[in-house]
Amino acid sequence: MEPDLDVNIRYIDSVKLVIKGQDIDLERTMTVIDLSSYHFDGVIPKALKDLSSLWLLNLSHNDLRGDIPTELGQMNMLEVLDLSWNWLTGKIPWELTRLKFLAVFNLSQNVLVGPIPQGSQFMLNLWVRVTNNYKILPPYQKN
C-alpha cells in the first residue's frame, strides 16, 4: 500500500524526488511538507533545497541516515525543521545558521555529535531540541 502523502500544492515549477524507488513530484510553491512516520530510509535528499518557499519540513520518525545536508541552509523561508527520531550522524552543519526565520529545530533521538552552531540570528528566538543524541555540546562549548 502506497503512503497517502497529504501535501499542499500551489506552484507551477516542480522538483522530483525519488524515495524508495517512487517518484514524487513536489510543486515549488509548497509551504509545508510533513513526511513523518513513513518509514523512509536512506539520506535526506539535497534537492529539498530547491523548495525555496517551504516554511515547514518534518522528516521525523523515519529511518534516515547519514549527515544533515549542508544544502538545507539554502531553504531561506524555513521556520520549522524536524529531523527527530532518525539515525542521523555527524555534526549539525554551520550552514543552517543562515536560516534567519527558523524558530523550531528538533534533532532529538539521532546520533549527532559536536556543538550546536551559532550564527547572527540562529539562536535568537529559536527552540532547539537535541535530547538523546550521542554527544551534543551546548553552543558555548567546544569539543
C-alpha positions as CSV (number, residue, x, y, z in Angstrom):
1,M,0.0,0.0,0.0
2,E,1.4,3.4,-1.0
3,P,1.5,6.1,1.6
4,D,-1.1,8.9,1.3
5,L,1.1,12.0,1.1
6,D,-1.0,14.9,2.3
7,V,0.9,17.8,0.7
8,N,-0.4,21.3,-0.1
9,I,0.5,22.2,-3.7
10,R,0.4,25.8,-5.0
11,Y,3.3,26.2,-7.6
12,I,3.9,25.6,-11.2
13,D,7.6,24.6,-11.2
14,S,8.3,21.3,-9.6
15,V,11.1,19.2,-8.1
16,K,11.1,15.4,-8.5
17,L,12.2,13.3,-5.5
18,V,12.8,9.5,-5.7
19,I,12.1,8.0,-2.3
20,K,12.2,4.2,-2.0
21,G,12.0,3.9,-5.8
22,Q,8.9,6.0,-6.1
23,D,8.9,9.3,-8.0
24,I,7.3,12.1,-6.1
25,D,6.6,15.4,-7.9
26,L,6.8,18.3,-5.5
27,E,5.4,21.7,-6.6
28,R,7.8,24.6,-6.0
29,T,5.2,26.7,-4.1
30,M,4.5,24.2,-1.4
31,T,4.8,25.7,2.1
32,V,4.5,22.6,4.2
33,I,5.9,19.0,3.8
34,D,5.2,16.5,6.6
35,L,6.7,13.1,5.7
36,S,6.9,11.9,9.3
37,S,6.4,8.3,10.2
38,Y,6.6,6.9,6.6
39,H,9.5,4.6,7.3
40,F,11.7,6.3,4.7
41,D,15.3,5.2,4.8
42,G,18.5,6.5,3.2
43,V,19.8,10.0,3.2
44,I,18.0,13.3,3.2
45,P,17.7,14.4,-0.4
46,K,19.8,17.5,-1.2
47,A,17.2,18.5,-3.8
48,L,14.9,19.7,-1.0
49,K,16.9,23.0,-1.1
50,D,15.1,23.8,-4.3
51,L,11.8,24.2,-2.5
52,S,12.6,27.8,-1.7
53,S,9.1,28.7,-0.3
54,L,8.9,25.9,2.1
55,W,8.4,27.0,5.7
56,L,7.9,23.6,7.5
57,L,9.8,20.4,6.8
58,N,9.0,17.4,9.0
59,L,11.0,14.2,8.3
60,S,10.8,12.9,11.8
61,H,10.2,9.2,12.9
62,N,11.8,7.6,9.8
63,D,15.0,5.6,9.3
64,L,17.0,8.4,7.6
65,R,20.8,8.0,8.0
66,G,23.9,10.0,7.3
67,D,24.8,13.6,7.7
68,I,22.3,16.5,7.7
69,P,22.8,18.1,4.2
70,T,24.5,21.5,4.2
71,E,22.2,22.4,1.4
72,L,19.3,22.7,3.8
73,G,20.9,26.0,4.8
74,Q,19.6,27.4,1.5
75,M,16.0,27.0,2.4
76,N,15.6,30.7,3.3
77,M,12.0,30.7,4.3
78,L,12.2,27.6,6.6
79,E,10.6,28.2,10.1
80,V,10.2,24.7,11.3
81,L,12.7,21.8,10.8
82,D,12.0,18.5,12.5
83,L,14.5,15.7,11.8
84,S,14.0,13.9,15.1
85,W,13.8,10.1,15.6
86,N,16.1,9.1,12.8
87,W,19.7,7.8,12.7
88,L,21.4,11.0,11.5
89,T,25.1,11.2,12.3
90,G,27.9,13.8,12.2
91,K,27.7,17.4,13.3
92,I,25.0,19.9,12.8
93,P,26.1,21.9,9.7
94,W,27.0,25.5,10.4
95,E,25.2,26.4,7.1
96,L,22.0,26.1,9.0
97,T,22.8,29.3,10.8
98,R,21.8,31.1,7.5
99,L,18.1,30.2,8.3
100,K,17.0,33.5,9.7
101,F,13.4,32.6,10.1
102,L,14.0,29.2,11.8
103,A,12.0,29.1,15.0
104,V,11.7,25.4,15.8
105,F,14.6,22.9,15.2
106,N,14.2,19.4,16.5
107,L,17.1,16.9,16.2
108,S,16.2,14.7,19.2
109,Q,16.8,10.9,19.1
110,N,19.6,10.9,16.5
111,V,23.3,10.1,16.7
112,L,24.7,13.6,16.3
113,V,27.9,14.9,17.8
114,G,29.6,18.3,18.4
115,P,28.4,21.7,19.3
116,I,25.2,23.5,18.2
117,P,26.4,26.1,15.7
118,Q,25.9,29.7,16.4
119,G,25.2,32.5,13.9
120,S,23.9,36.0,13.8
121,Q,20.2,35.2,14.4
122,F,20.4,31.4,14.6
123,M,20.0,31.2,18.4
124,L,17.7,34.2,18.8
125,N,14.1,33.1,19.4
126,L,15.0,29.6,18.3
127,W,13.6,26.5,20.1
128,V,16.3,23.8,19.6
129,R,15.8,20.2,20.9
130,V,18.7,17.9,20.7
131,T,17.9,15.4,23.6
132,N,19.2,11.8,23.5
133,N,21.9,12.3,20.9
134,Y,25.4,10.7,21.2
135,K,27.3,13.9,22.2
136,I,25.8,17.3,21.5
137,L,27.5,20.2,23.3
138,P,25.9,23.5,24.2
139,P,26.7,26.3,21.8
140,Y,29.3,27.9,24.1
141,Q,31.4,24.7,24.4
142,K,34.0,23.4,22.0
143,N,34.7,19.7,21.6
